[in-house]
Amino acid sequence: MSGEPIGDIGHYSIFKLAIELEGKGRDIIHLEVGDPEVDIDRAIIEAMCQKAKEGYIHYGGPYGINELREEVVSYLKDRLGIDTKPNMVLITPGAKTGLYLTLNLLLRRGSRIVVIEPTWSAYKGLADSLGMNYIPIKTSFENSWLPDEGTLDSLRGIDFDALILLNPSNPTGKLIPGDIVEELISIAEKKSAVIISDEIYFETLFRGPKHYPSVLKYGYNNVVGLYSLSKSHAMTGFRLGWLIAREDWIERLASMVQYIYTNVPLFIQYAGIAALKNRKIPDLTREVYKRRIDILASSLERMGFRFRYPDGTFYIFARHDDLRDVDKFTYELLLNKGVALAPGKSFGGYNEFIRFSASLKEEKLTAAVNRIRDFMNMFRGG
């Protein structure tokens, strides 16, 4: 083995090192990122290319084209039972940009943002970069990663300006059920706080999205819903999403867009229309994710990893009693076996956990599992 890791080993540093090793010719299997290897529907690409050929390559409006905003409304009504309007839709280059715009519009330096952990590291990164106060609310493996009454009580006792909710969770894949979502909304409403709900994984729920507890269903006015086609339609490289918010907020957000990126490319937006019109795509994609999660879960169990089986996504957040130094393990696994994993410290300081992504095709996933098993024997033996 190669010795101690250099510097802080987190999710993005592992990803950076994996890319560097690939650049040197190493065969790397990426289980550290959520980039689905799913064959995209050809009609999506054809729609994009056709519109580019027709000349849809110039400036557009900051809100997004009307046809796509209308299709978003139809899609959310069909999938989630949500009644909204095109004027409440802003098309964005992915959900991450929507989050950035929302934080800039609705909050300010010093604002207090509550986030339920473990969670995606970008929330803290963005809050820190904007001079906002990030307040983590911890959940536990023992409680299946759900906020319990003690967690809700602590939230009631905190002054905060915004609550960011990622449901189902990255990294755990667990769903916060509707009764708890409703309680979280009630707590936020009493404080006149904004709720920013990252709902990009709702289509990945293994039982389907019909009963998904979107925050947009509960009648609270100060909410923003973030959405993306990256996971549901395997369109990560298209950078296409949208947010739903009050009309007055959409007007102000569109003004910000004009100064930042002008508009999402028109031909990309037409690809989005083609994607949303085919309602079968997310159902087929979900079946792929479930099959891959089953492969990964059974393999990890046989190796002695412990985890809560996810309700959706393609992530498993697991720990192993024999792994006392996760940083060292993930670093040396990458160097020795060419498998990249995401250390749990990146998702809120859960240092004994590792996030495994089952987003790759089955043959790569099986190869990764075999390499991990081999390295586990080396690591424990060393």
C-alpha positions, 0 to 999 in steps of 0.5 A, spaced: 500 500 500 502 507 498 502 510 505 498 515 509 493 520 505 496 527 504 491 533 506 484 532 507 480 526 504 473 528 502 468 527 496 471 532 491 478 531 493 477 523 491 473 525 485 479 530 483 484 525 484 480 519 480 480 524 474 488 525 475 489 518 475 484 517 469 488 522 465 495 518 467 491 512 464 489 508 470 482 504 469 478 508 475 471 505 477 467 511 479 462 510 485 463 517 488 459 521 484 452 520 482 452 520 474 447 515 471 450 511 466 443 510 463 442 510 455 438 516 454 432 516 449 434 518 442 428 522 441 431 527 446 437 528 443 434 528 436 429 534 438 435 538 441 439 537 434 433 539 430 432 545 434 439 547 433 439 546 426 433 550 425 436 556 428 434 556 436 441 558 437 440 565 439 438 569 446 432 567 449 428 570 455 430 569 462 424 565 464 425 559 459 421 558 453 413 558 454 412 551 451 417 548 456 414 552 462 407 549 460 410 542 460 413 543 467 406 544 469 403 538 466 408 534 468 408 536 476 400 535 475 401 528 472 407 526 477 405 529 483 398 532 483 401 539 484 397 545 481 402 550 479 402 555 473 407 557 468 408 564 471 411 560 477 416 556 473 423 558 472 428 554 467 435 553 470 441 550 468 440 544 473 438 545 480 444 547 483 444 554 479 436 554 482 439 554 489 444 559 488 439 564 485 434 562 491 439 563 496 442 570 493 435 573 492 431 571 499 437 571 504 443 575 506 449 575 509 448 572 516 442 569 515 441 562 518 440 556 514 438 550 517 439 543 514 438 536 516 444 532 515 447 527 513 446 531 506 449 534 500 455 538 501 454 543 496 449 546 501 454 548 506 459 550 501 454 555 498 452 558 505 459 559 507 461 562 500 455 567 501 457 569 508 451 565 511 450 561 517 449 554 516 446 550 522 446 542 521 441 538 524 443 531 525 440 525 524 442 518 526 443 511 523 440 508 529 433 512 527 434 510 520 436 517 518 429 520 520 428 526 524 425 524 531 421 528 536 428 530 539 430 533 533 424 537 531 424 540 538 431 542 537 429 545 531 423 549 534 428 552 539 432 555 533 431 562 530 432 560 523 431 564 516 431 558 511 430 550 511 433 546 506 430 540 505 433 534 501 428 529 500 429 523 499 436 524 501 443 524 498 447 520 501 442 515 505 437 514 500 431 515 505 425 518 504 422 523 510 415 521 510 409 526 509 407 527 517 414 529 518 415 534 512 408 537 514 411 538 521 417 541 518 413 546 514 409 548 521 415 549 524 418 554 519 411 557 518 411 559 525 418 563 524 416 566 517 422 562 514 423 560 507 423 552 505 428 550 499 426 543 497 431 540 493 426 534 490 431 532 484 430 525 486 423 524 487 422 520 481 427 515 483 423 513 489 422 505 488 415 505 490 414 511 485 412 518 486 405 518 486 405 519 494 411 523 494 410 529 500 413 535 496 413 541 500 408 544 494 402 540 496 402 543 503 399 550 502 405 554 505 407 560 500 414 561 502 417 555 499 421 554 493 422 547 489 428 545 486 428 540 480 432 537 475 432 532 469 439 529 471 437 523 475 430 522 473 432 522 465 439 521 466 441 528 463 446 530 467 450 533 461 444 537 459 444 542 465 437 543 465 432 544 471 427 548 474 424 551 480 417 553 482 416 559 487 411 565 488 410 569 482 413 575 485 419 571 486 420 568 479 420 575 477 425 577 481 429 571 480 429 572 472 432 579 473 438 576 476 438 571 471 439 576 466 445 579 469 448 572 470 447 567 464 442 570 460 438 564 459 438 556 458 440 555 451 434 554 447 435 548 443 437 545 450 430 547 453 427 543 447 430 537 449 427 538 456 420 538 452 421 532 449 424 529 455 418 531 459 413 529 454 415 521 455 412 519 461 415 512 461 422 515 461 423 516 469 419 509 470 424 505 466 430 509 469 427 508 476 427 500 474 434 501 472 436 504 479 433 499 483 436 493 480 443 496 481 441 498 488 439 491 489 446 488 486 450 493 490 446 492 497 447 484 497 454 485 495 455 490 501 451 486 506 456 479 504 462 484 506 459 486 512 457 493 511 451 495 515 446 500 512 439 502 511 436 500 505 434 506 501 427 508 499 430 511 492 436 514 489 442 510 487 446 511 494 447 507 499 450 510 506 454 504 509 459 503 515 463 497 517 466 495 524 473 493 521 474 500 518 477 505 523 480 509 518 475 511 512 479 516 509 485 512 509 481 506 506 478 510 501 484 513 499 488 507 498 482 503 495 483 508 489 490 508 489 491 500 489 484 498 486 482 504 482 475 504 485 473 511 488 468 512 493 465 518 497 467 518 505 462 520 509 465 526 512 463 530 506 456 529 508 456 532 515 462 529 518 459 522 519 466 520 519 465 512 519 460 512 513 462 511 506 457 513 500 457 508 495 453 510 488 450 505 484 449 509 478 454 505 473 452 499 469 451 492 472 458 490 469 462 496 472 458 495 479 460 488 479 467 489 477 467 495 483 464 490 488 470 485 486 475 490 487 473 492 494 472 485 496 479 484 494 482 490 498 478 489 504 482 483 505 488 486 504 486 492 508 484 488 514 490 484 513 495 490 513 
